[in-house]
Amino acid sequence: MRIDDEAVLWSAGSADRIGRPLLLLLHGYNSHEGDLFGLAPYLPLQPVIASLRAPIDAGYGFAWFPLFDHGADAAAETADASTTAIVDCLDRVAPEASGIGLVGFSQGGAMALELLRRDPDRFAFAAALAGFVLPAERAGDARLAEVRPPVLWGRGSADEVIPADLVAHTQVWLPQHVELDARIYEGLAHSVDDRELGDLVGWLRARYG
């Protein structure tokens, strides 16, 4: 499994990336790298923003792992492979980057948390919008609980896409491993609205302040 380096969308040219922090955007299921990149004009100016395309063709778009209809084990195993693919991509396209920030939506939110679990010393923080924690043990979980990086977890009260058991698992797991800022948006379905975007921008500014 491999991330397409040519499909990465950057907010700055290679010469303008030097010495700046990196903020990685990870889209949701059956979407593409251009989706969250549309948020770039609203996000803080300090980091270079890179938006990745997931490695699995999902029909109309791309995915990081299969839906849970195919089984939790298959989702966890494929997510682990996608995590490795992201790390390998970063080693190729941004080998000097450290303290990398992560923003993901839905499956991308799950992947942002998977990256924290893989290497909590390389990734500084994560915002998981309508995301969730995969119910699988990861080698980095103990280290993550020691480092306790900041995590913003936003979800809508009317989101019927993420299964209730995954939401319940995430509610218990995150406070045990990270410094959690959890926010619930009344009436919001499986999407991001102006309220959540405003909170995300403010939260990111605090990371770069």
C-alpha positions in Angstrom: 0.0 0.0 0.0 1.4 3.4 -1.0 0.3 7.1 -0.8 0.5 8.8 -4.2 3.1 11.6 -3.6 2.0 13.3 -6.8 -1.6 13.7 -5.5 -0.5 15.5 -2.3 -1.9 19.1 -2.2 0.5 21.6 -0.7 -0.3 25.1 0.6 3.2 26.3 -0.3 5.9 25.5 -2.8 9.0 23.5 -1.7 11.1 26.6 -1.1 8.5 28.1 1.2 8.2 24.9 3.3 11.6 25.1 4.8 11.7 25.6 8.6 7.9 25.7 8.9 5.7 23.2 10.9 3.6 20.7 8.9 -0.1 20.3 9.3 -1.5 17.1 7.6 -5.1 16.9 6.4 -6.8 13.5 6.1 -10.1 13.2 4.3 -13.0 10.9 5.0 -14.4 7.8 3.3 -15.1 7.9 -0.4 -13.6 11.4 -0.6 -10.4 12.9 -1.9 -7.4 15.2 -1.1 -9.2 18.3 -2.3 -12.0 18.0 0.3 -10.4 19.2 3.5 -7.9 21.3 1.5 -10.8 23.7 1.0 -10.4 24.6 4.7 -6.9 25.8 4.1 -7.7 29.6 3.7 -9.3 29.6 7.2 -6.5 27.8 9.0 -3.5 29.4 10.7 -0.7 30.7 8.4 2.2 29.3 10.4 2.2 25.7 9.2 2.6 24.3 5.7 -0.5 22.3 4.9 -0.4 19.0 3.1 -3.5 17.1 2.2 -3.1 13.4 1.3 -5.2 11.1 -0.9 -6.1 7.8 0.8 -4.6 4.7 -0.9 -7.8 2.6 -1.5 -10.2 3.2 -4.4 -13.6 3.4 -2.9 -15.6 4.0 -6.1 -16.4 7.7 -6.2 -13.4 8.6 -4.0 -10.8 7.0 -1.8 -10.6 5.3 1.6 -8.1 4.5 4.3 -9.8 1.3 5.3 -13.0 -0.7 4.6 -16.3 0.0 6.3 -17.1 -1.9 9.4 -19.6 -3.9 7.4 -16.5 -6.0 6.3 -15.5 -6.7 9.9 -13.7 -4.8 12.6 -10.5 -6.8 12.2 -10.3 -6.0 8.5 -10.8 -2.3 9.2 -8.1 -2.3 11.9 -5.6 -4.3 9.8 -6.1 -2.1 6.8 -5.9 1.1 8.9 -2.6 -0.1 10.3 -1.3 -0.6 6.7 -2.6 2.9 5.7 -0.8 4.3 8.8 2.4 2.8 7.6 1.8 4.2 4.1 1.4 7.7 5.5 4.5 7.5 7.6 6.5 6.2 4.5 5.0 9.1 2.5 6.2 11.6 5.1 9.6 10.1 5.0 9.7 10.7 1.3 8.1 14.1 1.0 8.8 15.8 4.3 11.7 13.8 5.9 12.8 16.7 8.2 9.3 17.4 9.6 8.7 16.9 13.3 6.0 17.9 15.6 3.5 17.3 12.8 -0.1 18.3 13.4 -3.1 16.3 12.2 -6.6 17.2 11.1 -8.9 14.5 9.9 -12.6 14.1 9.2 -14.5 10.8 9.8 -12.2 8.0 8.6 -9.5 10.6 8.4 -10.1 11.5 12.0 -9.6 7.9 12.9 -6.4 7.9 10.9 -5.2 11.1 12.7 -5.6 9.2 16.0 -3.9 6.1 14.5 -0.9 8.2 13.6 -0.7 9.5 17.2 -0.9 5.9 18.4 1.9 4.9 15.9 4.3 7.6 16.9 3.2 10.0 19.6 6.7 11.6 19.6 6.6 12.5 15.9 3.0 13.8 15.8 2.2 16.7 18.1 -1.6 16.9 18.2 -4.7 15.8 16.3 -8.1 17.2 15.6 -10.6 14.4 14.8 -13.8 15.8 13.4 -16.6 13.2 13.4 -13.8 10.7 14.0 -13.3 7.8 16.3 -10.8 5.4 17.9 -10.5 2.0 16.3 -11.0 -0.7 18.8 -7.6 -2.4 18.3 -4.5 -2.4 20.5 -1.6 -0.5 19.1 2.1 -0.8 20.1 2.3 3.0 20.8 -0.8 3.2 23.1 1.3 3.1 26.3 3.6 5.8 25.1 0.7 7.9 24.0 -0.7 7.8 27.5 2.6 9.0 28.8 3.0 11.9 26.3 -0.8 12.8 26.3 -0.8 15.1 23.3 -3.7 17.6 22.8 -6.7 16.2 20.9 -9.8 18.0 19.7 -12.7 15.6 19.2 -15.7 17.2 17.6 -19.0 15.4 16.7 -22.5 16.3 15.9 -25.5 15.2 18.1 -27.3 14.1 15.0 -24.5 12.2 13.4 -25.9 8.7 12.6 -23.0 7.6 10.4 -20.5 6.6 13.2 -21.9 3.6 15.1 -22.9 4.3 18.7 -20.5 1.6 20.0 -17.5 3.3 18.3 -18.6 6.7 19.8 -18.9 5.1 23.3 -15.5 3.4 22.9 -13.9 6.7 21.8 -15.5 8.5 24.8 -13.8 6.2 27.2 -10.5 5.7 25.4 -9.5 9.2 24.6 -9.4 10.7 28.1 -7.2 7.8 29.2 -4.5 8.5 26.5 -4.6 12.2 25.5 -5.4 15.7 26.7 -8.9 15.8 25.3 -11.0 18.8 24.3 -14.3 17.1 23.4 -17.1 19.2 21.8 -20.6 18.2 20.8 -22.6 20.3 18.3 -26.3 20.2 18.7 -28.2 19.2 15.6 -25.1 18.7 13.5 -25.1 15.5 11.3 -22.0 13.9 9.8 -20.4 17.1 8.6 -18.5 20.2 9.7 -20.4 23.5 10.2 -19.4 27.1 11.0 -19.4 26.4 14.7 -17.0 23.5 14.5 -14.8 25.3 11.9 -14.5 28.3 14.3 -13.6 26.0 17.2 -11.1 24.2 15.0 -9.4 27.4 13.9 -9.2 28.7 17.5 -7.8 25.4 18.8 -5.2 25.3 16.0 -4.1 28.9 16.7 -3.5 27.9 20.3 -1.2 25.1 19.1 0.9 27.6 17.1 0.6 30.5 19.5 
